[in-house]
Amino acid sequence: MEALSRYESLVDDFEAFVESCQRPLPTTVRVSTIKGDVDRTVRAFEDEGIEVERRDWHPGVLEVDTSKPGNTWPYVHGWVHGQEEVSAIPAAVLAPAPGDVVFDPCAAPGSKTTQLAAEIEDRGLVVANDDNLGRLSALRGNCDRLGITCAAVTNRDARHVSLDDFGGVDAFDGAVVDVPCTCEGTIRKNPDALESAGRQSSRQMAKLQTAILRRAIDLTRAGGTVVYSTCTFAPEENEGVVDAVLGDGDVELVPFEIGLEHDDGITDWLDESYDDSLRHAKRFYPHQNDTGGFFTAKLEVRG
Amino acid sequence: MRQNVGHEFDRLPATDAEREVEGRPSRQAVVDWWADRFGVDSSVFDEYTFWEKGKGKVWALPFDLDPPVPVESLGMKFIRTRQEHWKPTTDAVQRFGGHATRNVIDLDPDDAAAFVAGDTTEPEWDGDWGYLVVRHEIAGAPEPIGVGLYVHHELRSMVPKGRQRDFRES
């Protein structure tokens, strides 16, 4: 937990924060409404003797009292996807409409892709890219099981994706850019998540994250929305990256509502200061909602 | 005639008369197969384009793109063609099998558990031999589990290994 000490000035109740980081996570699933229905899924779990608790902020997110939701009928039918609660935030914030063309540049293993497909009611196109060929099979497997027809899977470097593969598509309507990060916020399920954490690794990671976010912005139409997210606490990878792309002048940071406890994004960190609008971003700490840690910012592409 | 290019997704022709690639099924033939075999109303697929990648594998996408599309996967693997008996995929039957009105078999809980574990069962069936939509009742309504092949008075489970589960108490 030593690596978290640099956040003592950021987090109001630092003791509760550290204590929460040491507890295991509850098991949650998201109901995929392409084949599934929330009420019917709850009933099917309960018929199997599994207790279910619904989350208020998102009707499809359920806490289930089993460590193996993959070993149930609702899973076999492709009604549910095992997904950490905060990982359901970015696609819900983008909230694309049926018929939209949506981009998920860092897609594997597919939690965001499959949620985006459900958001557009499986009508339109979700371009799901990942540079890691080995992780594509998990992405494809999840799309298959959840009955998704609207996804196209590509295997490119997210910094250099082009629309050349998709004749007839000029630009994306929206994107969820959930970048590779130091993953400090996953400490509750990955005990070694903090091993390589620190300012140096975060600064290194930020270069890649900025390039991926820039590319997604370039490919999104004027008036479209790009949601940037990470599962780390590090401001260098969060506000720092968003601040860098705001400086390009192509996007602005916009406010969004979500029914989860959070802190606003920060505008000062060590020797750096970020654009005032970064307070519209949101930081989710583990002790606030009994989840992993997460960061989300909503960007609108200028006309 | 053009060639079938194995690593790209190419559009199915609308009808057999517009075919440019030898042996390629038409969109019409694919949609008709679901109507003939399972009674699925063709309008269910109105928004869909159909694509071939690899010989005979047909994919369904609810979007219109200019062919060819050189990607890893495009939409849902829908049906296997270019063979005597076309075979629907588990994914397609789970997704669209709810619209089926014939060649649908409902299993009791024991047979459903055996079927999803990959085992052959002997349920009562006096209909056609061939591929069936296999359902069971869950949370108050029937739901497709996958594809079964009914031959010689037995129902063989076509549930792929990675999708099989054994819910039976040992």
Contacts between the chains, C-beta under 8 A, distances in Angstrom:
chain1	res1	chain2	res2	distance
A	34	B	95	7.6
A	35	B	94	6.5
A	35	B	95	6.3
A	40	B	138	8.0
A	40	B	139	4.6
A	40	B	140	7.3
A	40	B	141	7.3
A	41	B	139	7.6
A	43	B	139	4.1
A	43	B	140	6.9
A	44	B	138	5.4
A	44	B	139	4.1
A	47	B	138	7.6
A	47	B	139	6.3
A	71	B	165	6.2
A	71	B	167	7.9
A	73	B	138	5.6
A	73	B	167	7.4
A	75	B	165	8.0
A	76	B	116	6.0
A	76	B	145	7.1
A	76	B	163	7.0
A	76	B	165	5.6
A	77	B	94	6.7
A	77	B	138	7.2
A	77	B	143	5.8
A	77	B	145	7.4
A	78	B	94	5.9
A	101	B	63	7.8
A	122	B	62	6.4
A	123	B	47	6.3
A	123	B	62	5.1
A	124	B	62	7.0
A	124	B	63	6.1
A	125	B	61	7.7
A	125	B	63	4.4
A	125	B	65	7.8
A	136	B	72	6.1
A	140	B	72	7.4
A	140	B	73	5.6
A	141	B	162	7.0
A	143	B	73	7.8
A	143	B	76	7.9
A	144	B	76	7.2
A	144	B	77	7.2
A	144	B	91	5.0
A	145	B	91	7.7
A	145	B	163	7.0
A	147	B	76	7.4
A	147	B	91	6.4
A	147	B	94	5.7
A	147	B	95	4.0
A	148	B	76	6.9
A	149	B	48	7.4
A	149	B	60	5.5
A	149	B	61	6.3
A	149	B	62	5.5
A	149	B	75	4.9
A	149	B	76	4.2
A	149	B	95	7.1
A	150	B	61	7.0
A	150	B	62	5.3
A	150	B	63	6.5
A	150	B	75	7.0
A	151	B	73	7.5
A	151	B	75	7.2
A	152	B	61	7.6
A	152	B	69	7.2
A	152	B	71	5.2
A	152	B	73	7.0
A	152	B	74	5.0
A	152	B	75	7.2
A	153	B	71	6.3
A	153	B	72	4.4
A	153	B	73	4.4
A	153	B	74	7.8
A	154	B	71	5.0
A	154	B	72	6.1
A	155	B	72	5.3
A	165	B	69	6.2
A	165	B	70	5.8
A	165	B	71	5.6
A	166	B	65	5.8
A	166	B	69	6.9
A	167	B	65	5.8
A	167	B	66	2.9
A	167	B	67	7.4
A	167	B	69	7.4
A	168	B	64	6.6
A	168	B	65	5.4
A	168	B	66	4.7
A	169	B	65	7.1
